[in-house]
Amino acid sequence: MARGNIRTPEKALSARFVETVTKPGKYFDGHGLFLRVAKSGARQWVQRITIRGKRTELGLGSPPAVSLAAARKLALENRGKAMLGGDPLAEKREARGRLTFADAVEKYAEAKLDEFRNEKDRKRWQAVFDTYALPMLGRKDVADITVQNVLRVLEPIWQDKTETAKRLRARMENVLSWATVAGYRTGDNPARWRGNLSEILPKPSRVAKVTHQPAVALGDVSAWWAALSKREGTAARALQFLALIAARSGEVRGMTWDEVEIGGPNTFGQIEDGPASGIWTVPASRMKNGREHRVPLSAEAVALLQNLPRMEGSPYVFFAPRGGMLSDMSISAVMRRMQEAEERAGRLGFLDPRSKRPAVPHGLRSTFRQWTAERGYPRDMAEIALAHWIGSEVERTYQRSDMFVLIGAQ
């Protein structure tokens, strides 16, 4: 039997094949019926059929809930209705009920709730739809959304807000894919990139303007640190801690005392008595990559933590005046004021060596990465310290070490 996207004789599929096939592709049977196997392993029965002169595709469910015999029966019934002038697609929609795009977005988010790390992530995901897609497509039935509808949403922002447009396109594709599997629409996904929108829109890499976060030049780090050390306040101490460990702002601002162990790590990374160093364990729920991250703390970082005041009732290491978490703007404001002070003194300040723009907190991670490269630290060690993914998905499956002992020993 031929496999993949090659047509096969009528009723060529077998129940055993349907149960065991895993290779992505389209496997044809009879009466326009075929089994679509996605890269994820998901399977769906689809029937290509001409209804009142218009060729379309009907979703007939997925195995094992819908067996090969049941799918063949449905396909034969649909073909008979169409030959007699009926519309099995309209009947299916009427039986299923109609669904607006706005409702589909909400239902998809509910179905994928576990994939969001927190409510803030879900709101951020939803905000892109609220701003760009729902004003145009919110009330439109998902079954009626076409490529032209998707283009109306994407084209106005494809050139100037390319990264946002890329994210929105991918999310629209996911929502419409869910709607197809759920039975609310049929046919190709109008938001699909390859072989679809890729033929109309320019590649994002051709139009996107990559803007890196401005970083402190290595030659300016000493002066920058000296200027920062003179500043008072919790936000200034948080910025110092961020610089010492090259963490992201959100990770530092959300840091709680129960995540910190103070002491000296032995050769196995375990905490021993002693004031020299310690460990900060950032839970997976607060990490961008969704993976727990252990940070070895130097003597300087520990000393900074030990000298911090604590607020009764607040779990945060770097707390806001009322005990909550510091805002992102509070740390950024410290660097902005440092730059303003330099300029008032008639100096250039702390500018990124390439863009010549004033450095920002996130750029300190780039400064750290350059420092590790110039001092010959292994690439993987530096990337793990920054909590970046390294290697392919297969490589990460086998290489699970966070290199904690090595990092802590440097």
Secondary structure, DSSP 8 states (H G I E B T S, - for coil): ---TT----TT---HHHHHH--SSEEEE-STTEEEEE-TTS-EEEEEEEEETTEEEEEE---TTTS-HHHHHHHHHHHHHHHHTT--HHHHHHHHH---BHHHHHHHHHHHTGGGSSSHHHHHHHHHHIIIIIHHHHTTSBGGG--HHHHHHHHHHHHTTSHHHHHHHHHHHHHHHHHHHHTTS--SS-TT-TTTTGGGTS--HHHH----------GGGHHHHHHHHHT--SHHHHHHHHHHHHT--HHHHHT-BGGGEEEEEE-TTS-EEEEEEEEEEEE-GGGSTTSS-EEEEE-HHHHHHHHTS---TT--BSSB-TTSSB--HHHHHHHHHHHHHHHHHTT---SB-TTT--B--TTHHHHHHHHHHHHTT--HHHHHHHTT---S-HHHHHH-----HHHHHH-
